């Protein structure tokens, strides 16, 4: 059985790169969705950019997740309206919808905009989903209540609704293509080049961006009290005969999530809430405790125990208030950070990388005020 992500266990585009001189304007640390997005925007803005990654591009969480491309933040939309205010919540949801549109223009067939299905396991969760849908519709966002539930969901769930603009992502392929766009814009990409904070201080660049999400605490210890690593475990089955879950589905507040790939594989993740203390780790090892639950849930979803071909885990950054960090590292003139997406990095990470780049380029980015790391100080 493969321990690699199913997304990485396939032919992927090679990463072209044109070497630059030793002196660049910006060094971006991290070759995932955030780092590649940031580097692309900076290069298109006329700066000389070097992107470095400790592994290969998309080798971290960007290639080791469940393949969901969702609008929004960790919080539900109605909760975000309450905590952030209606105007700010709407602007941040619009930011992620815009990010999805930008991704569509760059991703090719790595992103399929088929919508996502949010499901309720009981009456209480159904009422919570209904409240979120009502808030979305009230503020002009598309959302469709499933009434009745389609046959393949009826009897398993108490209700649900569709986010029509969301998508299913082949994340490693997507990030490799994004890196290709960055390289074509002039970004120098250096793989297998780990750096620590001491090495960062020695970098000869006007600005350095930390785009490492689950390892934010290590490169930006100033923020370690407010962001911590979290492991998400996933499995993939052999191709199934019937393609039922052809778009992202998620339930129990996102603690269970699954979809099928175009070739019929079921990709299923979650259950971390059953062992949260163990899952607060930087280790990418899987555990029998979580994986056995995922295997059993896969059988419930498809009606019989499917053959599992891949099991893997990825690490993201979890912030104490559920909002990402995007902006200057507090107390530093040239260090910037984008990370802490609380498991929503495929779209939000792409958007935050672009926001930080635009801020470095001197453009106004009002959304950054909500994500400013200095809010924690």
RODRENVO-267724 format. One record per residue (C-alpha): residue number from 1; residue in three letters; z, y, x. Coordinates in pm, whole numbers. Layout:
pos:NUM | code:Ala | zz:Z | yy:Y | xx:X $
...
***
This chain:
pos:1 | code:Unk | zz:0 | yy:0 | xx:0 $
pos:2 | code:Unk | zz:-93 | yy:344 | xx:134 $
pos:3 | code:Unk | zz:193 | yy:584 | xx:203 $
pos:4 | code:Unk | zz:-51 | yy:872 | xx:238 $
pos:5 | code:Unk | zz:-132 | yy:1099 | xx:-53 $
pos:6 | code:Unk | zz:-426 | yy:975 | xx:-257 $
pos:7 | code:Unk | zz:-572 | yy:1324 | xx:-213 $
pos:8 | code:Unk | zz:-569 | yy:1291 | xx:167 $
pos:9 | code:Unk | zz:-686 | yy:928 | xx:168 $
pos:10 | code:Unk | zz:-1051 | yy:1021 | xx:123 $
pos:11 | code:Unk | zz:-1328 | yy:1188 | xx:322 $
pos:12 | code:Unk | zz:-1257 | yy:1559 | xx:349 $
pos:13 | code:Unk | zz:-1459 | yy:1849 | xx:490 $
pos:14 | code:Unk | zz:-1414 | yy:1918 | xx:859 $
pos:15 | code:Unk | zz:-1267 | yy:2255 | xx:947 $
pos:16 | code:Unk | zz:-1504 | yy:2484 | xx:1136 $
pos:17 | code:Unk | zz:-1349 | yy:2753 | xx:1352 $
pos:18 | code:Unk | zz:-1481 | yy:3015 | xx:1588 $
pos:19 | code:Unk | zz:-1233 | yy:3090 | xx:1870 $
pos:20 | code:Unk | zz:-1119 | yy:3452 | xx:1888 $
pos:21 | code:Unk | zz:-982 | yy:3639 | xx:2184 $
pos:22 | code:Unk | zz:-612 | yy:3603 | xx:2258 $
pos:23 | code:Unk | zz:-530 | yy:3923 | xx:2067 $
pos:24 | code:Unk | zz:-561 | yy:3913 | xx:1690 $
pos:25 | code:Unk | zz:-439 | yy:4146 | xx:1418 $
pos:26 | code:Unk | zz:-257 | yy:3884 | xx:1211 $
pos:27 | code:Unk | zz:-132 | yy:3529 | xx:1272 $
pos:28 | code:Unk | zz:-83 | yy:3321 | xx:958 $
pos:29 | code:Unk | zz:150 | yy:3023 | xx:1001 $
pos:30 | code:Unk | zz:68 | yy:2746 | xx:755 $
pos:31 | code:Unk | zz:-261 | yy:2585 | xx:657 $
pos:32 | code:Unk | zz:-198 | yy:2523 | xx:288 $
pos:33 | code:Unk | zz:-318 | yy:2710 | xx:-17 $
pos:34 | code:Unk | zz:-108 | yy:3018 | xx:60 $
pos:35 | code:Unk | zz:-203 | yy:3046 | xx:426 $
pos:36 | code:Unk | zz:-573 | yy:2990 | xx:369 $
pos:37 | code:Unk | zz:-577 | yy:3237 | xx:79 $
pos:38 | code:Unk | zz:-397 | yy:3498 | xx:286 $
pos:39 | code:Unk | zz:-623 | yy:3447 | xx:588 $
pos:40 | code:Unk | zz:-938 | yy:3469 | xx:376 $
pos:41 | code:Unk | zz:-836 | yy:3800 | xx:215 $
pos:42 | code:Unk | zz:-732 | yy:3947 | xx:549 $
pos:43 | code:Unk | zz:-1059 | yy:3849 | xx:716 $
pos:44 | code:Unk | zz:-1264 | yy:3983 | xx:428 $
pos:45 | code:Unk | zz:-1065 | yy:4305 | xx:471 $
pos:46 | code:Unk | zz:-1190 | yy:4339 | xx:828 $
pos:47 | code:Unk | zz:-894 | yy:4206 | xx:1029 $
pos:48 | code:Unk | zz:-900 | yy:3950 | xx:1310 $
pos:49 | code:Unk | zz:-699 | yy:3652 | xx:1190 $
pos:50 | code:Unk | zz:-572 | yy:3333 | xx:1348 $
pos:51 | code:Unk | zz:-433 | yy:3058 | xx:1120 $
pos:52 | code:Unk | zz:-214 | yy:2792 | xx:1281 $
pos:53 | code:Unk | zz:-73 | yy:2475 | xx:1130 $
pos:54 | code:Unk | zz:164 | yy:2215 | xx:1268 $
pos:55 | code:Unk | zz:-50 | yy:1937 | xx:1121 $
pos:56 | code:Unk | zz:-396 | yy:1952 | xx:973 $
pos:57 | code:Unk | zz:-511 | yy:2191 | xx:702 $
pos:58 | code:Unk | zz:-375 | yy:2064 | xx:366 $
pos:59 | code:Unk | zz:-155 | yy:1810 | xx:549 $
pos:60 | code:Unk | zz:166 | yy:1945 | xx:394 $
pos:61 | code:Unk | zz:262 | yy:2005 | xx:32 $
pos:62 | code:Unk | zz:-82 | yy:2143 | xx:-51 $
pos:63 | code:Unk | zz:-226 | yy:1795 | xx:-5 $
pos:64 | code:Unk | zz:79 | yy:1601 | xx:-119 $
pos:65 | code:Unk | zz:142 | yy:1712 | xx:-479 $
pos:66 | code:Unk | zz:41 | yy:1602 | xx:-829 $
pos:67 | code:Unk | zz:-280 | yy:1804 | xx:-850 $
pos:68 | code:Unk | zz:-181 | yy:2049 | xx:-1126 $
pos:69 | code:Unk | zz:-333 | yy:2398 | xx:-1145 $
pos:70 | code:Unk | zz:-111 | yy:2583 | xx:-1392 $
pos:71 | code:Unk | zz:-61 | yy:2944 | xx:-1489 $
pos:72 | code:Unk | zz:285 | yy:3093 | xx:-1491 $
pos:73 | code:Unk | zz:609 | yy:3053 | xx:-1298 $
pos:74 | code:Unk | zz:890 | yy:2798 | xx:-1295 $
pos:75 | code:Unk | zz:1049 | yy:2956 | xx:-1603 $
pos:76 | code:Unk | zz:895 | yy:2921 | xx:-1947 $
pos:77 | code:Unk | zz:716 | yy:3233 | xx:-2067 $
pos:78 | code:Unk | zz:975 | yy:3322 | xx:-2333 $
pos:79 | code:Unk | zz:1258 | yy:3285 | xx:-2080 $
pos:80 | code:Unk | zz:1067 | yy:3502 | xx:-1832 $
pos:81 | code:Unk | zz:1027 | yy:3772 | xx:-2098 $
pos:82 | code:Unk | zz:1404 | yy:3769 | xx:-2146 $
pos:83 | code:Unk | zz:1500 | yy:3778 | xx:-1778 $
pos:84 | code:Unk | zz:1218 | yy:3990 | xx:-1636 $
pos:85 | code:Unk | zz:1115 | yy:4201 | xx:-1934 $
pos:86 | code:Unk | zz:803 | yy:4161 | xx:-2147 $
pos:87 | code:Unk | zz:575 | yy:4382 | xx:-1938 $
pos:88 | code:Unk | zz:656 | yy:4218 | xx:-1605 $
pos:89 | code:Unk | zz:638 | yy:3866 | xx:-1746 $
pos:90 | code:Unk | zz:296 | yy:3939 | xx:-1893 $
pos:91 | code:Unk | zz:171 | yy:4088 | xx:-1566 $
pos:92 | code:Unk | zz:284 | yy:3782 | xx:-1368 $
pos:93 | code:Unk | zz:122 | yy:3539 | xx:-1611 $
pos:94 | code:Unk | zz:-196 | yy:3750 | xx:-1590 $
pos:95 | code:Unk | zz:-172 | yy:3732 | xx:-1210 $
pos:96 | code:Unk | zz:-177 | yy:3352 | xx:-1220 $
pos:97 | code:Unk | zz:-457 | yy:3342 | xx:-1476 $
pos:98 | code:Unk | zz:-657 | yy:3567 | xx:-1245 $
pos:99 | code:Unk | zz:-571 | yy:3334 | xx:-959 $
pos:100 | code:Unk | zz:-710 | yy:3038 | xx:-1154 $
pos:101 | code:Unk | zz:-1034 | yy:3228 | xx:-1210 $
pos:102 | code:Unk | zz:-1058 | yy:3310 | xx:-840 $
pos:103 | code:Unk | zz:-992 | yy:2948 | xx:-751 $
pos:104 | code:Unk | zz:-1269 | yy:2836 | xx:-986 $
pos:105 | code:Unk | zz:-1516 | yy:3051 | xx:-796 $
pos:106 | code:Unk | zz:-1419 | yy:2891 | xx:-463 $
pos:107 | code:Unk | zz:-1321 | yy:2531 | xx:-541 $
pos:108 | code:Unk | zz:-1637 | yy:2373 | xx:-680 $
pos:109 | code:Unk | zz:-1565 | yy:2035 | xx:-836 $
pos:110 | code:Unk | zz:-1219 | yy:2021 | xx:-674 $
pos:111 | code:Unk | zz:-1092 | yy:2213 | xx:-981 $
pos:112 | code:Unk | zz:-1166 | yy:2101 | xx:-1337 $
pos:113 | code:Unk | zz:-1058 | yy:2360 | xx:-1598 $
pos:114 | code:Unk | zz:-970 | yy:2120 | xx:-1879 $
pos:115 | code:Unk | zz:-638 | yy:2273 | xx:-1980 $
pos:116 | code:Unk | zz:-292 | yy:2120 | xx:-1950 $
pos:117 | code:Unk | zz:-65 | yy:1958 | xx:-2209 $
pos:118 | code:Unk | zz:305 | yy:2043 | xx:-2221 $
pos:119 | code:Unk | zz:502 | yy:1782 | xx:-2416 $
pos:120 | code:Unk | zz:843 | yy:1749 | xx:-2582 $
pos:121 | code:Unk | zz:1047 | yy:1431 | xx:-2558 $
pos:122 | code:Unk | zz:1280 | yy:1522 | xx:-2846 $
pos:123 | code:Unk | zz:1335 | yy:1775 | xx:-3124 $
pos:124 | code:Unk | zz:1527 | yy:2018 | xx:-2902 $
pos:125 | code:Unk | zz:1247 | yy:2030 | xx:-2645 $
pos:126 | code:Unk | zz:991 | yy:2062 | xx:-2925 $
pos:127 | code:Unk | zz:1172 | yy:2370 | xx:-3056 $
pos:128 | code:Unk | zz:1180 | yy:2515 | xx:-2705 $
pos:129 | code:Unk | zz:805 | yy:2460 | xx:-2663 $
pos:130 | code:Unk | zz:738 | yy:2619 | xx:-3001 $
pos:131 | code:Unk | zz:935 | yy:2927 | xx:-2895 $
pos:132 | code:Unk | zz:732 | yy:2953 | xx:-2574 $
pos:133 | code:Unk | zz:402 | yy:2914 | xx:-2756 $
pos:134 | code:Unk | zz:499 | yy:3183 | xx:-3008 $
pos:135 | code:Unk | zz:585 | yy:3421 | xx:-2723 $
pos:136 | code:Unk | zz:256 | yy:3351 | xx:-2544 $
pos:137 | code:Unk | zz:48 | yy:3407 | xx:-2855 $
pos:138 | code:Unk | zz:243 | yy:3720 | xx:-2946 $
pos:139 | code:Unk | zz:151 | yy:3869 | xx:-2607 $
pos:140 | code:Unk | zz:-216 | yy:3776 | xx:-2630 $
pos:141 | code:Unk | zz:-223 | yy:3458 | xx:-2417 $
pos:142 | code:Unk | zz:-414 | yy:3154 | xx:-2531 $
pos:143 | code:Unk | zz:-208 | yy:2851 | xx:-2635 $
pos:144 | code:Unk | zz:-276 | yy:2579 | xx:-2892 $
pos:145 | code:Unk | zz:-13 | yy:2373 | xx:-3074 $
pos:146 | code:Unk | zz:-105 | yy:2005 | xx:-3108 $
pos:147 | code:Unk | zz:-66 | yy:1924 | xx:-3477 $
pos:148 | code:Unk | zz:-81 | yy:1637 | xx:-3513 $
pos:149 | code:Unk | zz:-40 | yy:1487 | xx:-3169 $
pos:150 | code:Unk | zz:-345 | yy:1279 | xx:-3071 $
pos:151 | code:Unk | zz:-301 | yy:902 | xx:-3113 $
pos:152 | code:Unk | zz:-240 | yy:835 | xx:-2744 $
pos:153 | code:Unk | zz:63 | yy:1069 | xx:-2751 $
pos:154 | code:Unk | zz:193 | yy:1009 | xx:-3103 $
pos:155 | code:Unk | zz:504 | yy:795 | xx:-3107 $
pos:156 | code:Unk | zz:581 | yy:877 | xx:-2744 $
pos:157 | code:Unk | zz:648 | yy:1249 | xx:-2781 $
pos:158 | code:Unk | zz:791 | yy:1486 | xx:-3042 $
pos:159 | code:Unk | zz:535 | yy:1764 | xx:-3006 $
pos:160 | code:Unk | zz:339 | yy:1967 | xx:-2757 $
pos:161 | code:Unk | zz:86 | yy:2237 | xx:-2690 $
pos:162 | code:Unk | zz:-213 | yy:2309 | xx:-2468 $
pos:163 | code:Unk | zz:-257 | yy:2578 | xx:-2204 $
pos:164 | code:Unk | zz:-638 | yy:2597 | xx:-2233 $
pos:165 | code:Unk | zz:-713 | yy:2768 | xx:-1902 $
pos:166 | code:Unk | zz:-519 | yy:2535 | xx:-1674 $
pos:167 | code:Unk | zz:-685 | yy:2269 | xx:-1464 $
pos:168 | code:Unk | zz:-676 | yy:1942 | xx:-1277 $
pos:169 | code:Unk | zz:-702 | yy:1980 | xx:-901 $
pos:170 | code:Unk | zz:-797 | yy:1761 | xx:-609 $
pos:171 | code:Unk | zz:-562 | yy:1966 | xx:-392 $
pos:172 | code:Unk | zz:-652 | yy:1853 | xx:-41 $
pos:173 | code:Unk | zz:-1024 | yy:1890 | xx:-110 $
pos:174 | code:Unk | zz:-961 | yy:2232 | xx:-262 $
pos:175 | code:Unk | zz:-758 | yy:2361 | xx:33 $
pos:176 | code:Unk | zz:-1010 | yy:2226 | xx:284 $
pos:177 | code:Unk | zz:-1283 | yy:2414 | xx:99 $
pos:178 | code:Unk | zz:-1068 | yy:2727 | xx:92 $
pos:179 | code:Unk | zz:-1018 | yy:2694 | xx:467 $
pos:180 | code:Unk | zz:-1395 | yy:2663 | xx:503 $
pos:181 | code:Unk | zz:-1438 | yy:2995 | xx:323 $
pos:182 | code:Unk | zz:-1178 | yy:3149 | xx:553 $
pos:183 | code:Unk | zz:-1352 | yy:3016 | xx:864 $
pos:184 | code:Unk | zz:-1686 | yy:3148 | xx:736 $
pos:185 | code:Unk | zz:-1522 | yy:3491 | xx:703 $
pos:186 | code:Unk | zz:-1420 | yy:3476 | xx:1071 $
pos:187 | code:Unk | zz:-1073 | yy:3321 | xx:1066 $
pos:188 | code:Unk | zz:-984 | yy:3113 | xx:1372 $
pos:189 | code:Unk | zz:-811 | yy:2795 | xx:1251 $
pos:190 | code:Unk | zz:-589 | yy:2607 | xx:1497 $
pos:191 | code:Unk | zz:-458 | yy:2271 | xx:1376 $
pos:192 | code:Unk | zz:-182 | yy:2055 | xx:1527 $
pos:193 | code:Unk | zz:-11 | yy:2364 | xx:1668 $
pos:194 | code:Unk | zz:354 | yy:2373 | xx:1560 $
pos:195 | code:Unk | zz:548 | yy:2695 | xx:1609 $
pos:196 | code:Unk | zz:915 | yy:2777 | xx:1567 $
pos:197 | code:Unk | zz:1081 | yy:3116 | xx:1524 $
pos:198 | code:Unk | zz:1116 | yy:3166 | xx:1898 $
pos:199 | code:Unk | zz:743 | yy:3105 | xx:1945 $
pos:200 | code:Unk | zz:668 | yy:3341 | xx:1657 $
pos:201 | code:Unk | zz:856 | yy:3623 | xx:1827 $
pos:202 | code:Unk | zz:627 | yy:3581 | xx:2127 $
pos:203 | code:Unk | zz:302 | yy:3595 | xx:1930 $
pos:204 | code:Unk | zz:77 | yy:3884 | xx:2025 $
pos:205 | code:Unk | zz:-20 | yy:4017 | xx:1682 $
pos:206 | code:Unk | zz:57 | yy:4321 | xx:1473 $
pos:207 | code:Unk | zz:170 | yy:4102 | xx:1181 $
pos:208 | code:Unk | zz:276 | yy:3741 | xx:1130 $
pos:209 | code:Unk | zz:279 | yy:3571 | xx:790 $
pos:210 | code:Unk | zz:499 | yy:3269 | xx:717 $
pos:211 | code:Unk | zz:312 | yy:3059 | xx:460 $
pos:212 | code:Unk | zz:507 | yy:2734 | xx:481 $
pos:213 | code:Unk | zz:677 | yy:2711 | xx:137 $
pos:214 | code:Unk | zz:914 | yy:2415 | xx:182 $
pos:215 | code:Unk | zz:992 | yy:2513 | xx:543 $
pos:216 | code:Unk | zz:1052 | yy:2882 | xx:470 $
pos:217 | code:Unk | zz:1420 | yy:2842 | xx:552 $
pos:218 | code:Unk | zz:1334 | yy:2726 | xx:905 $
pos:219 | code:Unk | zz:1097 | yy:3006 | xx:1003 $
pos:220 | code:Unk | zz:1279 | yy:3278 | xx:808 $
pos:221 | code:Unk | zz:1650 | yy:3194 | xx:846 $
pos:222 | code:Unk | zz:1724 | yy:3537 | xx:700 $
pos:223 | code:Unk | zz:1633 | yy:3380 | xx:364 $
pos:224 | code:Unk | zz:1787 | yy:3036 | xx:411 $
pos:225 | code:Unk | zz:2075 | yy:3108 | xx:174 $
pos:226 | code:Unk | zz:1830 | yy:3157 | xx:-113 $
pos:227 | code:Unk | zz:1551 | yy:2905 | xx:-54 $
pos:228 | code:Unk | zz:1586 | yy:2532 | xx:9 $
pos:229 | code:Unk | zz:1348 | yy:2239 | xx:46 $
pos:230 | code:Unk | zz:1290 | yy:2010 | xx:-250 $
pos:231 | code:Unk | zz:1106 | yy:1678 | xx:-243 $
pos:232 | code:Unk | zz:865 | yy:1572 | xx:-514 $
pos:233 | code:Unk | zz:768 | yy:1203 | xx:-525 $
pos:234 | code:Unk | zz:438 | yy:1081 | xx:-663 $
pos:235 | code:Unk | zz:241 | yy:758 | xx:-704 $
pos:236 | code:Unk | zz:-119 | yy:669 | xx:-782 $
pos:237 | code:Unk | zz:-253 | yy:354 | xx:-941 $
pos:238 | code:Unk | zz:-578 | yy:170 | xx:-904 $
pos:239 | code:Unk | zz:-853 | yy:299 | xx:-1137 $
pos:240 | code:Unk | zz:-772 | yy:208 | xx:-1498 $
pos:241 | code:Unk | zz:-1029 | yy:85 | xx:-1744 $
pos:242 | code:Unk | zz:-965 | yy:366 | xx:-1991 $
pos:243 | code:Unk | zz:-959 | yy:738 | xx:-1911 $
pos:244 | code:Unk | zz:-691 | yy:876 | xx:-2144 $
pos:245 | code:Unk | zz:-499 | yy:1144 | xx:-1952 $
pos:246 | code:Unk | zz:-800 | yy:1340 | xx:-1829 $
pos:247 | code:Unk | zz:-604 | yy:1662 | xx:-1782 $
pos:248 | code:Unk | zz:-254 | yy:1744 | xx:-1658 $
pos:249 | code:Unk | zz:33 | yy:1638 | xx:-1885 $
pos:250 | code:Unk | zz:399 | yy:1717 | xx:-1831 $
pos:251 | code:Unk | zz:723 | yy:1661 | xx:-2022 $
pos:252 | code:Unk | zz:1101 | yy:1691 | xx:-1989 $
pos:253 | code:Unk | zz:1075 | yy:2046 | xx:-1863 $
pos:254 | code:Unk | zz:828 | yy:1939 | xx:-1595 $
pos:255 | code:Unk | zz:1045 | yy:1660 | xx:-1454 $
pos:256 | code:Unk | zz:772 | yy:1412 | xx:-1554 $
pos:257 | code:Unk | zz:406 | yy:1494 | xx:-1485 $
pos:258 | code:Unk | zz:86 | yy:1295 | xx:-1476 $
pos:259 | code:Unk | zz:-292 | yy:1298 | xx:-1505 $
pos:260 | code:Unk | zz:-586 | yy:1070 | xx:-1439 $
pos:261 | code:Unk | zz:-848 | yy:1141 | xx:-1176 $
pos:262 | code:Unk | zz:-1218 | yy:1124 | xx:-1267 $
pos:263 | code:Unk | zz:-1232 | yy:764 | xx:-1138 $
pos:264 | code:Unk | zz:-946 | yy:665 | xx:-1371 $
pos:265 | code:Unk | zz:-647 | yy:653 | xx:-1134 $
pos:266 | code:Unk | zz:-316 | yy:754 | xx:-1290 $
pos:267 | code:Unk | zz:-133 | yy:1006 | xx:-1069 $
pos:268 | code:Unk | zz:230 | yy:1033 | xx:-1178 $
pos:269 | code:Unk | zz:521 | yy:1224 | xx:-1032 $
pos:270 | code:Unk | zz:870 | yy:1348 | xx:-1105 $
pos:271 | code:Unk | zz:1211 | yy:1201 | xx:-1192 $
pos:272 | code:Unk | zz:1375 | yy:1406 | xx:-915 $
pos:273 | code:Unk | zz:1638 | yy:1522 | xx:-1165 $
pos:274 | code:Unk | zz:1786 | yy:1171 | xx:-1159 $
pos:275 | code:Unk | zz:1883 | yy:1213 | xx:-792 $
pos:276 | code:Unk | zz:1871 | yy:1583 | xx:-714 $
pos:277 | code:Unk | zz:2105 | yy:1582 | xx:-418 $
pos:278 | code:Unk | zz:1895 | yy:1320 | xx:-237 $
pos:279 | code:Unk | zz:1576 | yy:1506 | xx:-321 $
pos:280 | code:Unk | zz:1698 | yy:1826 | xx:-155 $
pos:281 | code:Unk | zz:1548 | yy:1730 | xx:179 $
pos:282 | code:Unk | zz:1263 | yy:1794 | xx:420 $
pos:283 | code:Unk | zz:1194 | yy:1420 | xx:453 $
pos:284 | code:Unk | zz:859 | yy:1306 | xx:313 $
pos:285 | code:Unk | zz:983 | yy:947 | xx:280 $
pos:286 | code:Unk | zz:976 | yy:798 | xx:-69 $
pos:287 | code:Unk | zz:1278 | yy:623 | xx:-218 $
pos:288 | code:Unk | zz:1296 | yy:303 | xx:-418 $
pos:289 | code:Unk | zz:1528 | yy:470 | xx:-670 $
pos:290 | code:Unk | zz:1269 | yy:732 | xx:-775 $
pos:291 | code:Unk | zz:961 | yy:520 | xx:-720 $
pos:292 | code:Unk | zz:1092 | yy:235 | xx:-937 $
pos:293 | code:Unk | zz:1141 | yy:483 | xx:-1221 $
pos:294 | code:Unk | zz:789 | yy:617 | xx:-1175 $
pos:295 | code:Unk | zz:645 | yy:265 | xx:-1175 $
pos:296 | code:Unk | zz:828 | yy:185 | xx:-1500 $
pos:297 | code:Unk | zz:714 | yy:512 | xx:-1660 $
pos:298 | code:Unk | zz:353 | yy:444 | xx:-1560 $
pos:299 | code:Unk | zz:376 | yy:116 | xx:-1752 $
pos:300 | code:Unk | zz:506 | yy:304 | xx:-2059 $
pos:301 | code:Unk | zz:219 | yy:553 | xx:-2044 $
pos:302 | code:Unk | zz:-62 | yy:299 | xx:-2014 $
pos:303 | code:Unk | zz:90 | yy:4 | xx:-2200 $
pos:304 | code:Unk | zz:113 | yy:-242 | xx:-1911 $
pos:305 | code:Unk | zz:228 | yy:-235 | xx:-1548 $
pos:306 | code:Unk | zz:-63 | yy:-93 | xx:-1344 $
pos:307 | code:Unk | zz:-124 | yy:-178 | xx:-979 $
pos:308 | code:Unk | zz:9 | yy:102 | xx:-759 $
pos:309 | code:Unk | zz:-203 | yy:184 | xx:-454 $
pos:310 | code:Unk | zz:-36 | yy:497 | xx:-311 $
pos:311 | code:Unk | zz:318 | yy:635 | xx:-298 $
pos:312 | code:Unk | zz:397 | yy:966 | xx:-130 $
pos:313 | code:Unk | zz:612 | yy:1277 | xx:-135 $
pos:314 | code:Unk | zz:567 | yy:1647 | xx:-67 $
pos:315 | code:Unk | zz:816 | yy:1925 | xx:6 $
pos:316 | code:Unk | zz:824 | yy:2262 | xx:-165 $
pos:317 | code:Unk | zz:1059 | yy:2559 | xx:-149 $
pos:318 | code:Unk | zz:1307 | yy:2611 | xx:-434 $
pos:319 | code:Unk | zz:1455 | yy:2962 | xx:-467 $
pos:320 | code:Unk | zz:1789 | yy:3040 | xx:-625 $
pos:321 | code:Unk | zz:1638 | yy:3264 | xx:-895 $
pos:322 | code:Unk | zz:1316 | yy:3070 | xx:-962 $
pos:323 | code:Unk | zz:1088 | yy:3344 | xx:-828 $
pos:324 | code:Unk | zz:886 | yy:3310 | xx:-508 $
pos:325 | code:Unk | zz:923 | yy:3523 | xx:-199 $
pos:326 | code:Unk | zz:621 | yy:3738 | xx:-114 $
pos:327 | code:Unk | zz:659 | yy:4041 | xx:108 $
pos:328 | code:Unk | zz:820 | yy:4153 | xx:432 $
pos:329 | code:Unk | zz:1098 | yy:3945 | xx:581 $
pos:330 | code:Unk | zz:1407 | yy:4168 | xx:544 $
pos:331 | code:Unk | zz:1493 | yy:4355 | xx:861 $
pos:332 | code:Unk | zz:1158 | yy:4284 | xx:1028 $
pos:333 | code:Unk | zz:876 | yy:4526 | xx:1075 $
pos:334 | code:Unk | zz:590 | yy:4281 | xx:1132 $
pos:335 | code:Unk | zz:704 | yy:3953 | xx:973 $
pos:336 | code:Unk | zz:588 | yy:3863 | xx:623 $
pos:337 | code:Unk | zz:660 | yy:3562 | xx:405 $
pos:338 | code:Unk | zz:504 | yy:3390 | xx:105 $
pos:339 | code:Unk | zz:674 | yy:3078 | xx:-29 $
pos:340 | code:Unk | zz:943 | yy:2933 | xx:-251 $
pos:341 | code:Unk | zz:718 | yy:2847 | xx:-544 $
pos:342 | code:Unk | zz:959 | yy:2602 | xx:-708 $
pos:343 | code:Unk | zz:691 | yy:2336 | xx:-747 $
pos:344 | code:Unk | zz:421 | yy:2572 | xx:-879 $
pos:345 | code:Unk | zz:244 | yy:2645 | xx:-552 $
pos:346 | code:Unk | zz:-112 | yy:2536 | xx:-626 $
pos:347 | code:Unk | zz:-192 | yy:2854 | xx:-820 $
pos:348 | code:Unk | zz:107 | yy:3078 | xx:-754 $
pos:349 | code:Unk | zz:84 | yy:3007 | xx:-380 $
pos:350 | code:Unk | zz:-284 | yy:3099 | xx:-376 $
pos:351 | code:Unk | zz:-206 | yy:3423 | xx:-563 $
pos:352 | code:Unk | zz:89 | yy:3515 | xx:-340 $
pos:353 | code:Unk | zz:-111 | yy:3459 | xx:-23 $
pos:354 | code:Unk | zz:-370 | yy:3703 | xx:-153 $
pos:355 | code:Unk | zz:-102 | yy:3956 | xx:-256 $
pos:356 | code:Unk | zz:62 | yy:3956 | xx:88 $
pos:357 | code:Unk | zz:-275 | yy:3998 | xx:256 $
pos:358 | code:Unk | zz:-362 | yy:4292 | xx:34 $
pos:359 | code:Unk | zz:-26 | yy:4452 | xx:112 $
pos:360 | code:Unk | zz:-92 | yy:4415 | xx:486 $
pos:361 | code:Unk | zz:-431 | yy:4576 | xx:429 $
pos:362 | code:Unk | zz:-253 | yy:4872 | xx:269 $
pos:363 | code:Unk | zz:-355 | yy:4806 | xx:-90 $
pos:364 | code:Unk | zz:-112 | yy:4868 | xx:-377 $
pos:365 | code:Unk | zz:26 | yy:4542 | xx:-517 $
pos:366 | code:Unk | zz:275 | yy:4619 | xx:-794 $
pos:367 | code:Unk | zz:342 | yy:4249 | xx:-859 $
pos:368 | code:Unk | zz:506 | yy:4220 | xx:-517 $
pos:369 | code:Unk | zz:808 | yy:4415 | xx:-637 $
pos:370 | code:Unk | zz:926 | yy:4113 | xx:-838 $
pos:371 | code:Unk | zz:877 | yy:3881 | xx:-541 $
pos:372 | code:Unk | zz:1024 | yy:4105 | xx:-268 $
pos:373 | code:Unk | zz:1257 | yy:3895 | xx:-49 $
pos:374 | code:Unk | zz:1483 | yy:4198 | xx:-15 $
pos:375 | code:Unk | zz:1595 | yy:4144 | xx:-375 $
pos:376 | code:Unk | zz:1838 | yy:3883 | xx:-241 $
pos:377 | code:Unk | zz:2009 | yy:4109 | xx:12 $
***
